[in-house]
Amino acid sequence: MRKKIVEEARIASETWGFFQVVNHGIPQTVLDGMIEAVRGFNDQDVAEKKKYYSRDNTRRVRFNSSYDLFTSRTASWKDSLTLSFSGLDPIDEDELPPSCRYY
């Protein structure tokens, strides 16, 4: 079963660029808020997004384009906003882009 799920996620990622896990217990309102926050971030002026631009993987909040730009044999443009909540220390809300803060 695990192998089948992993294969389906791989196919969806390669075909569509993302996949969605359902029946995970996360309320729809939280998911909708996440989508709204990401849209809000991407709709900002470039100058505002530049504040978060970094290729430093130790930064907990970073925005970059084509993370594999310097290693891939092909060009594939994609912008990514990464918010890392791993680790023991909670993230400081001030580190987050305003569109991604919970009010």
C-alpha positions in Angstrom: 0.0 0.0 0.0 2.8 2.5 0.9 4.6 1.9 -2.3 1.4 2.6 -4.3 0.8 5.9 -2.4 4.4 7.0 -2.9 4.1 6.2 -6.7 0.8 8.2 -7.0 2.4 11.2 -5.2 5.4 11.0 -7.5 3.2 10.9 -10.6 1.0 13.8 -9.4 4.1 15.8 -8.6 5.7 15.2 -12.0 2.5 15.8 -13.9 0.9 18.7 -12.0 3.7 20.0 -9.8 1.8 19.3 -6.6 -0.5 16.8 -4.8 -3.1 17.1 -2.1 -3.5 14.7 0.8 -7.1 14.3 1.9 -8.7 12.8 5.0 -5.8 14.0 7.2 -7.9 15.8 9.9 -6.7 19.3 9.1 -9.8 21.6 9.0 -10.7 23.0 5.5 -10.6 26.5 7.0 -6.9 26.1 7.8 -6.2 24.8 4.3 -8.2 27.7 2.7 -6.3 30.1 4.9 -3.0 28.7 3.7 -3.9 29.1 0.1 -5.1 32.6 0.7 -1.8 33.4 2.5 0.3 32.1 -0.4 -1.8 34.0 -3.0 -1.4 37.1 -0.9 2.4 36.7 -0.8 2.6 36.1 -4.6 0.4 39.1 -5.3 2.8 41.5 -3.6 5.2 43.8 -5.4 8.6 42.3 -6.2 10.3 44.6 -3.8 8.4 43.2 -0.9 9.0 39.6 -2.0 12.8 40.4 -2.3 13.0 40.8 1.5 12.6 37.0 1.8 14.7 36.0 -1.2 17.5 33.7 -0.1 19.2 30.4 -1.1 20.3 29.9 2.5 18.7 26.7 3.6 19.3 27.6 7.3 16.8 30.5 7.0 13.4 29.5 8.3 11.5 31.8 5.9 12.8 32.0 2.4 11.6 32.8 -1.1 13.5 31.7 -4.2 13.2 30.7 -7.8 14.1 27.5 -9.4 15.8 25.9 -6.4 17.8 23.6 -8.7 18.8 26.4 -11.1 22.5 25.8 -10.7 22.4 22.0 -10.6 19.7 20.9 -13.1 20.5 20.1 -16.7 17.2 21.8 -17.8 15.7 25.1 -16.9 12.4 24.9 -15.0 11.2 28.2 -13.5 9.3 28.0 -10.3 9.0 30.3 -7.4 8.9 28.8 -3.9 8.1 30.2 -0.5 9.4 28.0 2.2 8.4 28.3 5.9 10.2 25.9 8.1 8.5 25.1 11.4 10.8 22.1 12.2 13.0 22.2 15.3 12.3 22.9 18.9 12.3 26.7 18.7 9.0 28.3 17.7 9.2 30.6 14.7 8.9 34.3 15.5 5.8 35.7 13.9 7.7 38.8 12.8 9.9 36.6 10.6 6.8 35.6 8.5 5.6 37.7 5.6 2.5 39.7 6.7 0.2 37.7 4.4 1.3 34.5 6.2 0.7 35.7 9.7 -2.3 34.5 11.7 -4.6 37.3 12.9 
